[in-house]
Amino acid sequence: MELREAVKANLYHNKLRLLLVGGAAAAATVVALGVGYKYLRKPETRVRVGVVSQLFVHPLKSGKATSVPLAECLKRGLKCGQIQDRHWLVVTEDGHMVTGRQEPRLVLVSLTCEGGDVCLNGPDMAELRFPIKQPNNSIMNCRVFGADIQGRDCGDEASRWLVRYLKAEKIFRLVHFEPHMKARKAVDAEALFSPNEEVVYPDCGPIMLLSEASVKHLSGKLDKDVTVERFRPNIVIGDCEAFAEDSWEEIQIGNARLRRVMSCGRCIFTTVDPETGIINRKEPLETLKSYRQCKPSEKHIYKSSPLFGQLLSVEKTAVIQVGDHVYKISR
């Protein structure tokens, strides 16, 4: 019995020793792999390239921009308080979107939120207030650039206000996108976006970035200066060279990380003056076409649209604010 117990004890200790040695070896392997990955991975560098000079939220698609000092940079665009970028939309009775391309005076309509109310304002119009949440109102099936998306109808008063303001001979409705609704796939509008990228009512991307210097450069070619508001950016960058933003593939602002997806191809909407709501159908679009065309290899993407500003996706969400430094990320 004593011999048998001694043999068992010896086997147990040998097994334990093997396990310990094996565990140590495995641990050493993990450490080695980690160290190897650290040195094989390209180090990340950050270079300051500018500063955030302005932030804009456009609550109503084609409506007046709201300048804000800070905003949450979210996957579906900027949000400040109760307003979120392009989360309200004007549609026809059958749900087709209406923008400043068809109704230029929409650019003068201000949509803000106060308490639990939406406030609509426009030239020569009395302010209209109505609740943000109207759960008893119907949900409309809408069409934005050929894609289906829902919106909560904002009621008959909002509809009548828009019809009066636009002096329309047909019925317009105002709809609001709610969190539980299904968003659009950005890739359905532009193939360069990730299949997981979602947008609400923007044309195709959640964030548009433009530099002050690029706008100044364009103004130098025009008879009359233009402002950044004409191009409806979300993030405006100062303290950089004109068109420097074209080369920023990945940037960091505060703790937010953003990735460039594509340039912003410009259309007739740029010829709407944001201060008057008048469309001239020529400038600054014609001037942009004269010197901001894409490479021949990108014609299948942009066709004849001139490029001005950059469309970004949000890789890491965070609060950003005016005055934040902008860093270009390289690896």
C-alpha positions in Angstrom: 0.0 0.0 0.0 2.8 2.4 0.9 4.5 1.7 -2.4 1.3 2.2 -4.4 0.6 5.5 -2.7 4.2 6.6 -3.3 3.8 5.8 -7.0 0.6 7.8 -7.2 2.1 10.8 -5.5 5.1 10.7 -7.8 2.8 10.6 -10.9 0.7 13.5 -9.6 3.7 15.7 -9.0 5.1 14.9 -12.4 1.8 15.7 -14.0 1.6 19.0 -12.1 5.1 19.9 -13.2 4.3 19.3 -16.8 1.2 21.4 -16.6 3.1 24.3 -15.0 5.9 24.0 -17.6 3.3 23.9 -20.4 1.4 26.9 -19.0 4.5 28.9 -18.7 5.4 28.0 -22.2 2.0 29.0 -23.4 2.2 32.3 -21.5 5.6 32.9 -23.0 4.2 32.3 -26.5 1.4 34.8 -25.9 3.9 37.4 -24.6 6.1 36.8 -27.6 3.3 37.1 -30.0 2.2 40.3 -28.3 5.6 41.8 -28.5 6.0 40.7 -32.1 2.7 42.3 -33.1 3.7 45.5 -31.3 6.8 45.8 -33.4 5.3 44.5 -36.7 2.3 46.9 -36.4 3.0 50.2 -38.0 3.2 52.9 -35.3 0.4 55.5 -35.4 1.4 59.2 -35.8 -0.7 62.3 -35.3 0.0 65.6 -37.0 -2.0 68.7 -36.2 -3.5 70.0 -39.5 -6.1 72.5 -38.4 -8.7 73.6 -35.9 -12.5 73.3 -35.8 -13.8 76.8 -36.5 -17.5 76.1 -36.9 -20.0 73.3 -36.3 -23.3 73.2 -38.1 -26.4 71.0 -37.6 -29.1 71.0 -40.3 -32.1 69.6 -38.5 -34.3 70.0 -41.5 -33.0 68.7 -44.8 -32.4 71.8 -47.0 -33.4 74.0 -44.1 -31.3 76.7 -42.4 -28.1 75.7 -40.6 -27.9 75.9 -36.8 -24.4 77.0 -35.6 -23.5 75.2 -32.4 -20.5 75.4 -30.0 -20.3 71.7 -29.5 -22.0 68.5 -30.7 -22.1 64.8 -30.3 -20.3 63.3 -33.3 -22.5 60.2 -33.8 -22.6 57.4 -36.4 -25.6 59.1 -38.1 -24.3 62.6 -37.9 -24.0 65.5 -35.5 -26.4 66.0 -32.6 -26.8 68.9 -30.2 -29.5 68.7 -27.5 -32.7 67.7 -29.2 -31.7 68.5 -32.7 -29.9 66.0 -34.9 -28.6 66.5 -38.4 -31.1 65.9 -41.2 -33.7 64.2 -39.0 -36.7 66.2 -40.4 -37.8 66.2 -44.0 -40.3 67.9 -46.2 -42.2 65.4 -48.5 -45.0 65.4 -51.0 -48.3 63.8 -50.1 -47.1 60.5 -51.5 -43.8 60.7 -49.5 -41.3 61.9 -52.1 -38.6 64.2 -50.6 -38.7 67.9 -51.3 -35.4 69.8 -51.1 -33.9 73.2 -52.0 -33.4 72.0 -55.5 -37.1 72.1 -56.1 -38.0 74.7 -53.4 -35.0 77.1 -52.9 -36.8 79.1 -50.1 -36.5 76.1 -47.9 -33.0 77.2 -47.0 -34.5 80.1 -45.0 -36.7 77.8 -42.8 -35.3 77.4 -39.3 -36.2 74.3 -37.3 -35.2 74.4 -33.7 -36.3 72.6 -30.5 -37.2 74.1 -27.2 -38.2 72.0 -24.3 -40.3 69.3 -25.9 -41.4 71.4 -28.8 -40.3 71.9 -32.4 -40.2 75.6 -33.5 -40.6 76.4 -37.2 -39.7 79.9 -38.4 -39.4 81.6 -41.7 -39.5 85.1 -43.3 -42.9 86.8 -42.9 -44.3 83.8 -41.1 -45.5 83.5 -37.5 -43.6 80.9 -35.5 -45.2 77.5 -35.3 -44.7 75.3 -32.3 -45.7 71.6 -31.9 -44.6 68.7 -29.8 -41.5 66.7 -30.9 -43.2 63.5 -29.9 -46.6 62.9 -31.5 -47.0 59.1 -31.1 -50.7 59.2 -32.4 -49.7 60.7 -35.7 -49.3 58.3 -38.7 -45.9 57.0 -39.9 -45.3 57.8 -43.6 -43.3 55.7 -46.0 -40.9 58.1 -47.7 -38.5 58.1 -50.6 -35.1 59.7 -50.4 -33.0 59.3 -53.6 -35.0 56.2 -54.5 -34.5 54.5 -51.1 -37.4 53.7 -48.7 -37.4 55.3 -45.3 -40.0 56.1 -42.7 -40.9 59.4 -41.0 -43.5 60.4 -38.4 -45.9 62.9 -39.8 -45.7 66.2 -37.8 -49.4 67.1 -38.3 -51.7 69.2 -40.3 -50.6 72.6 -38.8 -47.0 72.0 -39.9 -48.3 71.0 -43.3 -50.4 74.1 -43.7 -47.5 76.3 -42.5 -45.2 74.9 -45.2 -47.8 75.3 -47.9 -48.4 78.9 -47.0 -44.7 79.7 -46.7 -43.7 78.0 -50.0 -46.9 79.4 -51.7 -47.4 75.9 -53.0 -50.3 74.7 -55.1 -49.8 71.1 -53.7 -49.7 69.6 -50.3 -46.4 69.2 -48.4 -45.9 67.3 -45.2 -43.2 67.5 -42.6 -41.9 64.2 -41.2 -39.5 63.3 -38.3 -37.2 60.3 -38.1 -37.5 58.5 -34.8 -34.9 56.3 -33.2 -36.9 53.1 -33.6 -37.2 53.5 -37.4 -35.0 51.8 -39.9 -32.3 54.0 -41.4 -31.1 54.0 -45.0 -27.9 52.2 -46.1 -25.4 54.8 -47.3 -24.0 52.2 -49.7 -27.3 52.3 -51.6 -26.6 56.0 -52.5 -22.8 55.7 -52.9 -21.0 52.4 -53.4 -17.8 53.6 -51.6 -19.5 53.6 -48.2 -19.3 50.5 -45.9 -22.3 48.2 -46.0 -22.8 48.9 -42.3 -23.0 52.7 -42.7 -26.4 54.1 -42.0 -27.9 57.6 -42.7 -31.3 59.1 -42.2 -32.2 61.9 -44.6 -28.8 63.2 -45.8 -27.9 62.7 -49.5 -25.4 59.9 -48.7 -23.0 60.5 -45.8 -23.4 61.4 -42.2 -20.6 64.1 -42.0 -19.5 66.7 -44.5 -16.2 68.5 -43.7 -14.9 71.6 -45.5 -12.1 74.1 -44.8 -12.5 77.9 -44.6 -9.4 78.2 -46.9 -11.1 76.2 -49.7 -14.2 78.5 -49.6 -11.9 81.6 -49.6 -10.0 80.2 -52.6 -13.3 79.7 -54.5 -14.5 83.2 -53.5 -11.3 84.6 -55.1 -12.5 83.3 -58.5 -16.0 84.8 -58.2 -17.5 88.2 -58.6 -19.2 87.9 -55.2 -17.9 86.1 -52.2 -19.6 82.9 -50.9 -19.9 81.7 -47.4 -19.4 78.2 -46.0 -23.1 78.0 -45.3 -23.8 77.7 -49.0 -22.1 74.3 -49.0 -23.9 72.9 -46.0 -21.0 71.4 -44.1 -21.2 69.9 -40.6 -17.5 70.6 -39.6 -15.6 73.6 -40.8 -11.8 73.7 -40.4 -9.6 76.7 -40.0 -5.8 77.2 -39.9 -5.1 75.0 -42.9 -4.3 75.4 -46.6 -7.0 75.4 -49.3 -8.1 71.8 -50.1 -5.8 70.3 -47.5 -8.8 68.3 -46.4 -8.7 66.3 -49.6 -5.7 64.4 -48.3 -7.0 63.6 -44.8 -7.8 59.9 -44.9 -8.3 59.6 -41.2 -8.6 62.4 -38.6 -9.1 62.8 -34.9 -11.1 65.7 -33.3 -11.2 65.5 -29.5 -11.7 61.8 -28.9 -13.7 61.3 -32.1 -12.2 59.5 -35.0 -13.4 60.1 -38.6 -12.5 58.4 -41.8 -12.7 59.9 -45.3 -15.0 58.0 -47.7 -15.1 60.2 -50.7 -15.2 63.8 -52.0 -18.5 65.6 -52.1 -19.7 66.0 -55.7 -21.6 69.3 -56.0 -24.9 69.9 -57.7 -27.3 72.8 -58.6 -28.1 73.3 -54.9 -24.9 75.2 -54.5 -26.4 78.0 -56.6 -29.0 78.7 -54.0 -28.1 81.7 -51.9 -28.5 80.8 -48.2 -29.3 84.4 -47.3 -32.0 85.1 -49.9 -33.3 81.7 -50.9 -32.8 82.7 -54.6 -31.4 80.1 -57.0 -29.3 81.4 -60.0 -28.6 78.0 -61.5 -25.1 79.0 -62.5 -22.6 80.2 -59.8 -20.5 79.0 -58.0 -21.2 75.7 -59.7 -19.8 76.7 -63.1 -16.6 78.1 -61.5 -16.1 74.9 -59.5 -16.5 72.8 -62.6 -13.7 74.8 -64.2 -11.1 73.6 -61.8 -12.4 71.0 -59.3 -13.0 68.0 -61.6 -12.2 64.5 -60.5 -9.4 62.3 -62.0 -10.3 60.5 -65.2 -10.2 57.2 -63.3 -13.0 58.5 -60.9 -15.4 59.6 -63.6 -17.6 56.5 -62.9 -18.1 57.8 -59.4 -18.4 61.6 -59.7 -19.3 62.0 -63.4 -19.2 65.7 -64.2 -19.9 66.9 -60.6 -17.1 69.2 -59.3 -15.6 68.2 -55.9 -15.8 70.5 -52.9 -15.5 69.2 -49.3 -15.2 65.6 -48.0 -17.7 63.1 -46.8 -16.7 61.2 -43.7 -17.8 58.2 -41.7 -17.6 58.2 -37.9 -15.3 55.5 -36.6 -15.4 56.5 -32.9 -18.1 58.6 -31.4 -17.4 61.5 -29.0 -18.3 65.1 -28.3 -16.5 67.6 -30.5 -16.4 71.4 -30.1 -15.3 74.6 -31.7 -11.7 75.2 -31.0 -10.7 71.5 -31.0 -7.5 70.7 -32.8 -7.7 68.5 -35.8 -5.1 65.7 -36.2 -4.3 63.7 -39.3 -3.7 60.1 -38.4 -1.0 58.2 -40.3 0.3 54.6 -39.9 
